[in-house]
Amino acid sequence: MTEPVYEYEKYLGFDGVKRMAFRIPFACFDTTVLEETLTYVVRLDTDGWIRKYHKNSNLVEELKAPVEEEKDWYTLKDKVREHLELYCTDENIGKVYGKYAQAHKRGDFSLRFRAQGFFWLPRTLLGIEGQMYAFYDMPKVIHDMNRFAVEVFREKHGKIFDIIQPEVMLFEEETAVPFSEGKGSEKYFCGYGW
């Protein structure tokens, strides 16, 4: 979706901004139809949510989050680690981000980089209501989710930022971190004390 936005902005005469992201591969499930009737389909989606899709409307009901209990999180974390090893290799990181390095160095565009924030991440795995309860019922799980994200970001962002150096780092539903001093992620994450 970002390339058409970039082209449109260039057409309008704006300075070029490439929008990039790194997503921890929590969308590691196979889409599976669990139930189908004449009026709806219940499906396990790639993000682990079980949803009910109504056939005669745009109504989608979220029935079950990927994480509802502590054991769900640890099972998911193991699955995500497997996907990180399979798909987020140094070679693949080089292929995905390396194609932008020279044009960025020439100044053809600036880079805005996104990652899941520390409120966004648990919400996508627990749902908003589940997340709010988890702050009290499963605080160790919330903490472990965010610690895991920091570990992954430190490793993968370090490799990505050796290839490209974004001017702005956005953590969804968190904050923007300026990268004027080079390795902004190191400075930023150290401030969290994890």
Buried (B, 14 or more C-beta within 10 A) or exposed (E): EEEEEBEEBBEEEEEBBBBBEBEBBBBBBEEEEEEEEEEBBBBBBBBBBBBBBEEEEEEBEEEBBBBBEBEBBEEBBEBBBEBBEEEBEEEEBBEBBEEBBEEBEEEEBEBBBBBBBBBBBBBBBBBEEBBEEBEEEBEEBBEBBBBBBBEBBBEBBEBBBBBBBBBBBBBBEBEEBEBEEEEBBBEBBEEEEE
